Amino acid sequence: MKIILQLLLIAGINIYLPWRLGNLLSMQNKKWLYVLFAAGFVSAFVIMPLITRFDNILVSLYYNLVSAWLGGLLYLTCFMVVFEITNLIYKMPAVKSAITIIITAIVVSVFSLFNAVSLQTANVTIPVRNLEHEVRIVQISDIHLGPARGKNYLEIIVRRTNELQPDFVVITGDIADGKSALTKNMFTPLKDLQAPAYFVYGNHDVYIGLDKLIKQLEENNVKVMQNEVLVTKGIKLIGLNYMKADDSVYDPHQVTDETIKDTLPLLDLSGEFPKIVLHHGPWGVEYMNEHGVDLVLAGHTHGGQIFPASLIAKLAFPYTKGLTDYKGTYIYISQGAGTFLPRMRLGTKNEINLITLEPVK
């Protein structure tokens, strides 16, 4: 039902905008406006199957054009809503208003495109019980390598990570987004990591072909963790597959029938080592807390990526970015090193995360 309502809303926007803009601009024939918006509407549903099946320059170009259109459409919708509300109070000049809305949407879109180019480092210090000495972790999440970003970007991430001199690196899913990510040499920069690296997969990693992705990561010295536990640097590291919290939750990205609630009791979580869970999605913390988990590292949300989608993200996810304490279990959500669909960011940033764990005194 939710999906049907979302589709109706998106379809309604793509009908309303050309009709309203055409009227404001006093256009006698709105046919080409309707065609433009209809093409964008259809492309939004076509692009994901295309990039998961084909790897060529035309598909990559199409992906980036459609993505930019979708970002611009969001801004256009927002500014149109502001106009309609203002117009109820004070009658605005039609043509000038339409031109202003279009230009403003373009300007904000261009700014968001440039804002999504840079990569920053987010630092956080977290106190951890039963930790014998300081541990430095670099978390990398949601790079979405594929038609929007490639090997050169991964090289930048690896170089920045090495400069931070972590004890180990964790990659919390969605490293890939499109068949083009599975080219032979895409992940070779990971061999240059100067610390051990551990990976748990996200939903997009499954879409493009998980078995092949795992093979390529392991060939490049990355340990892929699939519902398993290991001890490193005095920490019990728990790597979970992408799954929902429990059977009461609906997940539109569901790729397995596993749940966090049912999986955790099957793992060896005994002992006095501090426990850190790696999971792509920021949920199920209540079950992790029951098993004495000290810290959860996750991603998936991109921090909302684009305002005002960041406001919606706060309604959709229990946690969207940064550090939160749930009854003694910390959860830290990375905004991600990359972007999904529109290569845009507004109110968020591309980041890798330096997490310093300190013993509780």
C-alpha positions in Angstrom: 0.0 0.0 0.0 2.8 2.4 0.9 4.5 1.7 -2.5 1.3 2.4 -4.4 0.8 5.7 -2.5 4.4 6.7 -3.2 4.0 5.9 -6.9 0.7 7.9 -7.1 2.5 10.9 -5.4 5.4 10.8 -7.8 3.1 10.5 -10.8 1.0 13.3 -9.5 4.0 15.6 -9.1 5.1 14.8 -12.7 1.6 15.8 -14.0 1.2 18.8 -11.8 4.5 20.5 -12.4 4.3 20.8 -16.2 0.7 21.8 -16.0 1.3 24.5 -13.4 4.6 25.8 -14.9 2.9 25.9 -18.3 0.0 27.9 -17.0 2.3 30.4 -15.1 4.3 30.9 -18.3 1.1 31.3 -20.4 2.1 28.4 -22.7 -0.5 27.5 -25.2 1.0 24.1 -25.9 2.3 22.2 -22.9 2.9 19.0 -24.9 6.7 19.1 -24.7 6.7 19.9 -21.0 4.5 16.8 -20.4 6.8 14.7 -22.6 9.9 15.9 -20.7 8.4 15.1 -17.2 7.0 11.8 -18.4 10.4 10.8 -19.8 12.0 11.6 -16.4 9.3 9.7 -14.6 9.8 6.5 -16.7 13.6 6.8 -16.6 13.5 6.8 -12.8 12.2 3.2 -12.8 14.3 2.0 -15.8 17.7 3.2 -14.6 18.3 0.8 -11.7 17.6 -2.4 -13.7 19.9 -1.0 -16.5 22.9 -0.4 -14.3 22.7 -3.8 -12.6 22.7 -5.6 -16.0 24.8 -3.5 -18.3 28.2 -1.9 -18.2 28.9 0.7 -20.9 29.4 4.4 -21.3 25.9 5.1 -22.6 24.3 3.5 -19.5 26.6 5.5 -17.2 25.8 8.7 -19.0 22.1 7.9 -18.9 22.3 7.2 -15.2 24.0 10.5 -14.4 21.6 12.5 -16.5 18.6 10.8 -14.9 20.1 11.2 -11.5 20.6 14.9 -12.0 17.1 15.3 -13.3 15.7 13.6 -10.2 17.6 15.9 -7.9 16.5 18.9 -9.8 12.9 17.7 -9.7 13.0 17.5 -6.0 14.2 21.1 -5.7 11.7 22.2 -8.3 8.9 20.6 -6.4 10.0 22.2 -3.1 10.2 25.7 -4.6 6.8 25.2 -6.3 5.3 24.3 -2.9 6.8 27.5 -1.4 5.3 29.5 -4.2 1.8 28.0 -3.9 1.7 28.7 -0.2 3.0 32.2 -0.6 0.6 32.8 -3.5 -2.4 32.0 -1.2 -1.4 35.0 1.0 0.0 37.3 -1.6 -0.7 37.1 -5.4 2.7 36.6 -7.1 3.4 37.7 -10.7 3.0 34.5 -12.7 5.8 34.6 -15.3 8.4 36.1 -13.0 7.6 33.5 -10.4 7.9 30.6 -12.8 11.2 31.9 -14.1 12.5 32.5 -10.6 11.5 29.0 -9.5 13.2 27.3 -12.4 16.4 29.4 -12.1 16.6 28.8 -8.3 16.1 25.1 -8.7 18.9 25.0 -11.3 21.3 27.1 -9.1 20.6 24.9 -6.0 21.1 21.7 -8.1 24.4 23.0 -9.4 25.6 23.9 -5.9 24.5 20.4 -4.7 26.5 18.8 -7.5 29.6 20.6 -6.5 29.0 19.9 -2.8 29.0 16.2 -3.5 32.5 16.2 -5.0 34.5 16.7 -1.8 35.3 14.0 0.8 35.7 14.9 4.4 36.8 13.1 7.6 34.4 13.0 10.5 36.0 12.4 13.9 34.4 10.9 17.0 35.7 9.6 20.3 33.7 6.8 22.0 34.3 5.4 25.5 34.2 1.6 25.6 34.0 -0.7 28.5 36.5 -3.6 29.0 38.9 -2.0 26.4 42.5 -2.3 27.4 44.0 0.4 25.1 43.0 3.0 22.6 41.9 1.7 19.2 41.5 3.7 16.0 39.0 2.6 13.4 38.2 4.1 10.0 34.7 3.4 8.9 33.9 3.6 5.2 30.3 3.2 4.0 28.1 3.7 1.0 30.7 4.5 -1.7 28.3 3.3 -4.4 31.0 2.6 -6.9 29.6 2.3 -10.4 28.3 4.7 -13.0 28.6 7.7 -10.8 32.0 7.0 -9.1 34.9 4.7 -10.1 38.4 3.5 -9.2 39.9 7.0 -9.0 37.5 7.8 -6.2 38.3 4.6 -4.3 42.0 5.5 -4.6 41.3 8.8 -2.9 39.4 7.1 -0.1 42.3 4.6 0.4 44.9 7.3 0.5 42.9 9.4 3.1 42.3 6.2 5.2 46.0 5.4 5.3 46.8 9.0 6.3 44.6 8.4 9.4 46.7 5.4 10.5 43.9 3.2 11.8 44.3 -0.1 13.6 41.8 -1.6 11.3 39.2 -0.5 8.7 35.5 -1.4 8.5 33.4 -1.1 5.3 29.7 -1.1 6.2 28.1 -1.9 2.9 27.0 -0.5 -0.4 30.5 -0.4 -1.8 29.1 -1.0 -5.2 26.1 0.3 -7.2 26.0 -1.0 -10.8 27.5 -3.7 -12.9 30.3 -1.4 -13.9 31.7 -1.7 -10.4 32.5 -5.4 -11.0 35.2 -4.6 -13.6 38.4 -6.6 -13.0 40.5 -3.7 -11.5 37.8 -1.6 -9.7 38.8 -2.8 -6.2 42.6 -3.1 -6.6 43.2 0.2 -4.6 42.0 -1.7 -1.5 45.2 -3.8 -1.6 47.0 -0.6 -0.7 45.2 -0.3 2.7 47.9 -0.4 5.4 45.5 -1.9 8.0 43.3 -5.0 8.0 39.9 -4.3 6.4 36.5 -6.0 7.2 33.4 -5.8 5.0 29.7 -6.4 5.5 27.4 -6.1 2.6 24.5 -3.8 1.9 21.4 -4.1 -0.2 23.0 -2.6 -3.3 25.8 -5.1 -3.1 23.2 -7.8 -3.4 21.5 -6.2 -6.4 24.6 -6.2 -8.6 25.8 -9.7 -7.9 27.0 -10.5 -4.3 29.1 -13.7 -5.1 31.2 -11.9 -7.7 31.6 -8.9 -5.4 32.8 -11.0 -2.5 35.3 -12.8 -4.7 36.8 -9.5 -5.9 37.0 -8.0 -2.4 38.7 -11.1 -1.0 41.2 -11.1 -3.9 42.0 -7.5 -2.8 42.7 -8.5 0.9 39.4 -7.5 2.4 37.8 -9.9 4.9 34.1 -10.3 4.1 32.1 -11.1 7.2 28.8 -12.9 6.8 27.1 -13.5 10.2 30.4 -14.2 11.9 32.5 -13.1 14.8 36.3 -12.5 15.1 38.6 -10.9 17.6 41.0 -8.2 16.6 42.9 -5.6 18.7 41.1 -6.8 21.8 37.7 -6.3 20.3 35.0 -8.9 19.4 33.9 -7.8 15.9 30.5 -9.1 14.8 29.7 -8.8 11.1 26.1 -9.2 10.1 24.5 -9.7 6.7 22.0 -7.0 5.5 18.7 -7.9 7.2 15.8 -6.3 8.9 15.5 -6.1 12.7 12.6 -8.6 13.1 9.6 -10.0 11.3 7.3 -7.1 12.4 9.3 -4.7 10.2 8.6 -4.0 6.5 11.8 -3.3 4.5 11.4 -2.3 0.9 15.1 -3.3 0.3 14.7 -6.8 1.9 17.1 -9.3 0.4 16.9 -12.2 2.9 14.4 -13.7 5.4 17.1 -13.4 8.1 16.5 -11.0 11.0 18.8 -9.5 13.6 16.6 -10.8 16.4 16.9 -14.4 15.2 20.6 -14.3 14.1 22.3 -12.8 17.1 21.5 -15.8 19.5 23.2 -18.1 16.9 26.6 -16.3 17.3 29.2 -16.6 19.9 28.9 -13.3 21.8 30.3 -14.6 25.1 33.4 -13.3 26.8 34.6 -10.0 28.2 35.9 -8.5 25.0 34.1 -5.3 23.9 31.6 -6.1 21.3 31.2 -4.1 18.0 28.5 -4.9 15.5 28.9 -4.1 11.8 25.6 -3.9 9.9 24.7 -1.8 6.9 21.3 -0.6 8.3 20.9 1.4 11.5 18.3 -0.7 13.2 17.9 -3.7 15.5 19.9 -1.9 18.2 17.4 -3.0 20.9 18.4 -6.7 20.2 22.1 -5.9 20.1 21.8 -4.1 23.4 20.2 -7.3 24.9 23.3 -9.2 23.9 25.7 -6.7 25.5 26.9 -5.0 22.3 29.0 -1.9 23.1 29.0 -0.2 19.7 27.1 -0.5 16.4 28.6 0.9 13.2 26.2 1.3 10.3 25.4 3.5 7.2 22.6 3.2 4.6 20.9 6.5 5.3 23.4 8.9 3.7 22.2 11.3 6.4 19.3 12.0 4.1 21.7 13.2 1.4 19.6 16.0 0.1 17.6 18.5 2.1 14.6 18.2 2.6 14.9 14.4 2.1 17.0 14.5 5.3 13.8 15.4 7.2 12.0 12.4 5.7 15.0 10.2 6.6 14.4 11.1 10.2 10.9 9.6 10.0 12.0 6.5 8.0 15.0 5.5 10.2 15.5 5.3 14.0 19.0 6.9 13.5 20.2 8.9 10.5 23.7 10.1 11.3 26.3 10.6 14.0 26.5 9.1 17.5 23.6 8.1 19.7 23.5 6.2 23.0 20.8 3.5 23.4 20.8 2.2 27.0 24.6 2.0 27.0 24.9 0.7 23.5 26.4 3.4 21.2 25.3 3.5 17.5 27.3 5.5 15.0 25.9 6.2 11.6 28.2 7.3 8.7 26.7 9.7 6.2 28.6 7.7 3.6 31.5 8.4 1.2 29.3 8.5 -1.9 25.8 9.2 -3.1 22.8 7.3 -4.4 21.1 8.4 -7.7 21.6 12.2 -7.8 25.3 12.9 -7.3 24.2 15.7 -5.0 24.4 16.7 -1.4 22.6 19.5 0.4 22.9 19.8 4.2 25.0 16.6 4.3 28.6 15.6 3.3 30.6 12.7 1.8 32.7 11.4 4.6 34.9 8.7 6.0 34.9 8.3 9.7 37.7 8.1 12.1 36.4 6.5 15.3 38.7 6.6 18.3 37.8 4.1 21.0 39.0 5.0 24.5 39.0 2.7 27.6 36.4 3.7 30.2 38.4 5.0 33.2 
